[in-house]
Amino acid sequence: MASSPIIIRTLQTDAEVDSFFRMCVRAFWPDADQESRFAWWHNFVVSTPGFEPRHVWGAFSGQAIVGGCVVHERTLLMPPAELETSCIALVATHAGYRRKGISRAIIEEVIRSARKRGHDLLLLGGIPNFYDQFGFVDIFDSVQHTVDCAYILSQPPSPCRVRPATLDDAPALLQLYKAHFQRYSGSFTRTLDEQVYRMRFRAPDNPPLLVMTPEGVPRGYLLCSSATAQERAEEVVADSWPAALALLQYQAHLLDKLPEPPAEVIWTLPPDSATLYHLFDAIKFPNTSPLPPYPNWYVMRSQMLHLPVAGWMARPADLDDLVRHLLPRWSLRIRNYVARWPERVALIIGDQRFLLQARDGAVTLAEGVAACAPEIRLSQAVFTQLLFGFRPVSWAAGQPGQEIAAEMIPALEGLFPTGHTWIAASDGF
């Protein structure tokens, strides 16, 4: 008897959502406690503010769900632009239906749907060597910074104090998140309800840590990776060196309780963040004799974590909408960071042509073809990496198939700066 054809569609009922998550648990955690895993993942997703069953895609064989994924609809910030983004998570296939093209069919349908809905981007945290076939490219590498615990504990105690945050602190944490992260591309709009949601789903033994001045003013927070990895701060902000020192000292004392405490704490921070500069400006090389052997002359060290074709990846959804929604950002960049920009430039991305017109400090889309306008020809992949600042224009100019006149490189470097993307851990999905 012929097998049922595979139908890809969004889910329509709560019962279908339940079936999807039970399938996910069997696919991802076959040896785990099925009910507890189901309860956590199901509640985590369906409790997302604004969640609807249509945010879950299912692959159906008859009435059975044999694959699917979750698509969170978010607004990604690329200041001052706001880009509607389909964020793909929990791509899963039933064990008995793998290697039959189901995941491929699901992703292709999600891409088509994002275009139809007028979304600008699709974003996901990848798995090795899979999503590139759908046009996704690497757009972000995280950076970790380690600080020596012995140095931290040798410093005078900070006047600031640290305590576990409660839901009453949600407005303060939201304000700190916005102040420190929303200047970066890759951050998202976030409401108070969304902040409360993130706090509710942290493990009870791993709450956010809030640091305050002696007067009780919130000045920063820290999120440990887990209760069993408290040496790792996956997200941290501090408004001042005393606030940063208080968080470092509190974290180091947490590790003191372990039988074999780690020698260092690890903070994940943007390489140009105010929090990191507080550390750089205040931490001094200790007066030790004899000096440790070179090159171990450090109290802090930093490393970039690069996951090629496996980490944070993105691709355009609808290029027409994306370019149109980027015009406010490009206007700002050309006004403030580009010394000379032609009145008209033809930007060709893949097989789509956009005629950018700059007048009176504003960039708009012009109609027709300008015979004398310089042309910039980029593949969709290279354009995406330039857009997120993952690679510089000088690199793009040397890639096969890209056409960028040498005289346009300085102007394009103002339009597409590097290093402006950061995705905070609490924005994961």
N, C-alpha and C positions, 0 to 999 in steps of 0.2 A: 504494500500500500504506500502511495506517495506521501512524503512528509508535508506538513502544512507550510505554506509560504510564510516567510518572515515579514511581518508588518511593523514599520517604525512609526510611532506616533507619540504625542504627549499623553501623559496620564490624565484621567478624568475624575477619578474618585479616590477617597481616602483608602478604600480597600485595595485599589491598585498600587497606591503608594506603599502600603504595608507589604504587599507581595514583592515589590521591587527591593525593599530593604532586606527582607528575608533572603532573597536571591543574592544580594550583595554580601551579606554575612557568610553565606555558604561559599561564595566565590573567593572572598578575601581571607576569611578566618575559619577554615573548615574544622580546625581542631580547638577553637575557642568555645567558651560558654556562649552558645548561640543566642539565648534569650537576653542575656545582659548586653551583648554587643548590639543586638537588634534594638533594644530599648534605648541605648545611648545614641546610636547613629540616627535612628528614626526621630527621636526627640530633638537632637541637635539640628537636623535639617528642617523639620516641619515647624519648629519654634522660631525659625528665622523670621524677623519682622517682614511682613508682606508675602510670605510663602503661599504659593498656590500649587495644586497638583500638576498644573501645566508646566511647572518648572522642572519636572522629571520626565525624561524621555524613556520609553520602553520599547524593546524589541519583542514582539509577540509571535509565538508559534501556536496557532489556535488561540486558546484563552490563557496560555501560560506565558509569563514574562521570562525570557531567556537572556536578556541583556538590557542595558540602559545606561543612563548617566543623569546627573543633576546639573542644571544650568541656572546658576544664580544671575539675576539681572542687576547689575550695579552701575554706578556712575563713577568712572575713573577720572581722576584729576590730572590734567597736564596744564597747569596754570598758565593763563586764565581759562583755558578750554575745559569743558566738561564733556566726556566721551561716554556714550552709552555702550556698555560692555557685557558680553555674554561670557560668564566665568564657568568653565567646565570642570566638574568634579565627579568623583566616584564612577568612572567609566568601568563597567563590569560586564562579564559574560558568564553565563552558566557553564560549569565545567563540561557538560556534555555537548555544548554547542560551540566550543572554541575552534579556531582555525577554519571558520566557515564564512569569514568576512562580515560578521555581525558588528564588531566594533567599528570597522570601516564605514559600514552603512549608517551607523548611528552618528558618527562624527560628520559625515558628509551631509546628513539631514540637518544636524544642528547648525552647520555653516550656512546652508540654504535658508534655514529659518531666521538666523541672525540677519542675513541680508534682507529678507522679506520684511522683518520688523524694523529695518532702518538702523540697526546697531552699527556702531563705528568699528568695534574691535571684538576679537575673541581672545581670551586669556586662560591659561591653565598652568598647573604645575605638572611637568611632563614625567614620562617614564622613558628609559633609554631607547633612542633610535626608533621611535614610532610616529610621533606627531609631525615630524618634518615632512612626511609624505603628503600631508594635508596643507602645507604652506606655513606651518608654524615655525618660528625661529627663536633662538635664544635672545632674551632682551634684558636680563638682570642677573648679576652675580652678587651674592651676599659677601659681607666682610666681617670678620671676627677679630676682636682685640683682646689679648690676654694680659692680665695684670698680676704681678707676684703677690701672693697672700702675705708673705712675711713683711713685705714693704707696707702693705695696707695696714697691717696690725701694729706696725712700728710708729704710725702717725698718731698725733694727738687726736682724741675723740672729736668728731664733728659736733658742732652745737645743734645740728638738725637731728630729728628723731624719725625713726622708721617704724611703721606698724602695718599689719595686714589691712588691706582696704576692704570696705564693706559696700553693699549696694548704695548706701547713702553717699558714698564718695564718687559715684558714677559721673556726676556733672564735673567734678574736678579732674578726673581722669580723661574725660572727653575733651575738656579744654586743653589739657596738656598734650594729648594726642594731636589735636588740630594745630596747636602752636608749633609742634616739633616736626610733624610729618606732612601736613597738607601743603607745604611748599614744594614737595617732591612730586614728580610724575610717578604714577603707580600707586599713589594713595587713593582713597575713595571718600566720597561724601559719607558722613556718619551722623546719625541722629542719636538722641539720648536713649531711645528705645533699643537701638542697635548696640550701644555701649553696654547697657544693662544686660542684654542678651549675651554678649561676649563674657561678661563677668559671671553670669549664672552658670555657664557651661565650663568654667574652669574647675579643676578638681578641688574638692574642699581642703585637701592638704597642700594645695599649691595656689593660694590666693595671690592677687596682685599685691605688691608691697608699695606703700605710699610713703613718701618722705615729705616732712613739713619743717618749717622754721620753728624756732622756740615760741613764736607767737601763734603757731597753728596754721600758717599759710602753706598750702600744698605747693611743692617746688619740683616734684618729679615722681616717677614710679618705675618699678622693675618687675618684669615677668620672667620667672625662672622657667626653664624648659619643662621641668617636671619635678615632682617631689623627690625623685631618685637621681636627679641631675641638677642639683641646686647650684653647682658651680657654673652653670651655663645660664646667662641671661639672654633670652631670645629677643627681648625688646626692652629698652630702657631709655628714659629721658631724664635730664636733670637741668634745672635752670641756672645752677651755680656750682662752683667747686665744693662748697660745704655740703650741698645736697648730694652731689656725686660721691663724695667721700663717705657720707653717712650710709648710702646704699652699698658701697664697696665693703665697708666695715661690717654692716649687718649681714651681708652675704658671706663674708669670710667667717664670721662667728657661727653661722649656720653650719658651715663645713667642719668647724671645730668639734662638733658632736659625733662625727664619723670616726670609726676605728682607724682608718687611714685617709685623713683629709687630703684632697687635692692641693697641690702647691700653688695653683693659679685659679683665678676666676676668669670667665670668658664672657665678654660683652659683644653682642651683635649690634653694630652701630654704623650709620652712614659715614663714609670717609670724610665728609665735610660738615658733620653735624656739630652743633654748639656743644652738645654733651661731650663728644670726643675732644674738642678743643679745650674744654675745662680740664680734662685729664692731661692732655699734652702740656698745657701751660703750668700746671701745678705739680706734676710728678717730676721729681728731680733724681738724678743719679745719686745713690747713697754713698756716703763716705765709708768705704770698706777697704781693708788692707789685709792681705794682698788683694789686688783686683782679680776677679774671675778671668779665666782665659778667654781671649778674644776668639770668636765673635759673640760671646755670651755677655756682652756689656749692655744689658737691657733690663728695664723694669717692666716695660710694655713691649709687646710685639703684635703685629697685625698680619692677617693672611686673608686672601680672597679665596672664596670657595666657588670654583667653576665646575658646573655640571654640563658638559657639552651635549646638546640635543637631549636634555633630560631634566633641566630645571624649569625656571619660569620662562614660558614661551608665549608668543602672541602672533596674531596675523590680523590684517584688516578684515572686516566683514563687508560693509558696503563702502567702496573707495570714494564714491561721489559724496556720501554723507560725511565720511571721515575728513576729507579735504575741506569741505564746507565748514565743518565744526572746528577745524584747526585755524581758520582765518583769524580769529581774535588773537590767538597765540602768535601767529606769524606776524601780524601787525605790530604787536608789542615788541617782538624780537627785532624787526626791521627798524622800528623807531629808535630803539635804545642800544642795539648791539651790532648794527651793520652800518659801516661808514658809507658804502656806495652800493645801491641796488638798482638795477635797470627798471625802467617804468613797466616793462612787460617781460615776463620770463615764461617759457613753455616748460612745464614740469610733466614729464611723461613717465608714468608708473605702469610697468607692464605694457599693456596695449591701450591704456587710458591716458588721454591728454588733458591737461588742465592749464589754462592760460591765466597766470597770476598777474594782476595789475596792481601796482603800488602808486597811490596818489594821496598826498596830504596825510601821510603817516598811517594809511589804512590799506590793507591788502584785500582785494576782491577778486572774484572770478570774472574774467572778461569773455565775451563771445567771439567766435570767429578764429581766424588764424592770423597771427602777426608775423609777417615775412621776415622782419629784422630781429625778432625776439630771440635771445639765446635759448638754446634747448638743453635741458638736463634730463637725461634718460637713466632711469633706475629700475631695477627689478623690484617686484613687490617685497621680496625678502630683504634686500638691501635698504629700501625705503623704510621698512618697519624697524630695522636696527638703528638707522639714523634717527628716526622719530623718537625712540626711547633713549637715545644717547649712548647706545651700547657699543657703537663703533664710531670713529671720527670720519669726517668727510674725506680727509686725505686718504684713509684706508679705502673708502668706497670708490674713489676715483681710480684706484688701481685694480679693482675687481673686474673679471671678465664680463663683458656685455654692458658695463656702465659707461655712460658718456657725460663727463663733467669737464668743461673747459677749465684750464688752469686758472684763468683770471676770475672764474666764479667761485673757486674754492674758499677764499677768505669770506665772501659774502655768505656762502652756504654754511660755513662754520658758525656764523652768528645765528643763522636760522635753525640749525641743528646742533646745539651744544652737546658735549658729552657729559656723562656722569650725573645727570639730573634725575635719574630714576631710583626709587627705593620702595620696596614693598615690605611693610611692617609685618611682623609675625602674626599679630592679631588680625590682620587683613587676609590671612590664609582662608581657604575654603575647601 
